Amino acid sequence: MTLTVKDMMAAANAAVPRIDSARAQELVASGALLLDIRDAPELEKAGRAAGSHHIPRGMLEFRADPETPYHDPELRKDRVIVLHCASGGRAALAGKLLKDMGYAEVYNLGGFSDWAGDRIEPVDPGM
């Protein structure tokens, strides 16, 4: 069976609940990991949510698997994870991936603009 992006997005959206900023902030206040999966240039340009953890989408599988030398100890299968990207699509796909890898409680906040909490402004690259 050949999958399209539309198929993958439908499966991801069905598997990973979308939540609003208020719920995301409640979860983070209770110990959830706010995981930003945008690429580094996106963070440099737009800033990031205060307290967020960054793993680019392209490295997520390697950081999420405890059997790889690249495992990130912030990712634990018993920890609630709230994902966001720029608009929500990559976060949905990443959430499905984490669920497929055995992460129990994963949510999609959507895009960075959906975060209503504190932010860290982009770093001024200077002249």
Secondary structure, DSSP 4 states (H G I P E B T S, - for coil): ----HHHHHHHHHHHS-B--HHHHHHHHHTT-EEEE-S-HHHHHHH-EETT-EE--GGGHHHHH-TTSTT--TT--TTS-EEEEESSSHHHHHHHHHHHHTT---EEEEEEGGG--S-EEPPPP---
